[in-house]
Amino acid sequence: AEFEELVERSRIEVARRYFESRLAEALMNKTNSSDLVAYHDGEFVVLCPELERERVERLLKEVATRLGLEPLIGVAEFPDDELTLAGLIDRARARRQAEEFSDENDSFCDAGEAALANSDEVVQTAADG
């Protein structure tokens, strides 16, 4: 029983790392040289300072569609939502959490310039689907 549990945990970890790398590659391929894609503690942060709201939303939809995934995404806009990077990330996280618990929201994400995608959710969605 312990061996099977170890094998299952290993399989899940390999799948998680695979989907995180695919998501990172897709984000890097869809962003501009002026954009920043970072990964920390199970989250991707994408900063797109030169893109308009509609383009950010389209970019995130394209990445998700390409991978066949629906990651949880929260977006915050500078300077309307927040003035600091930490504030933008906090606002995007709050919106992502609201998206997670909202049954009424049919949109893929709010538009803006800082987006978070929780890779653990991406892996869980991909592994289940």
Buried (B, 14 or more C-beta within 10 A) or exposed (E): EEEEEEEEEEEEEEBBEEBBEBBBBBBEEBBEEEBEBEBEEEBBBBBBEEBEBEBBBBBBBEBBEBBEBBBBBBBBBBEEBBEEEEBBBBBBBEBBBEBEEEEEEEEBBBBBBBBBBBBBBBBBBBEEE
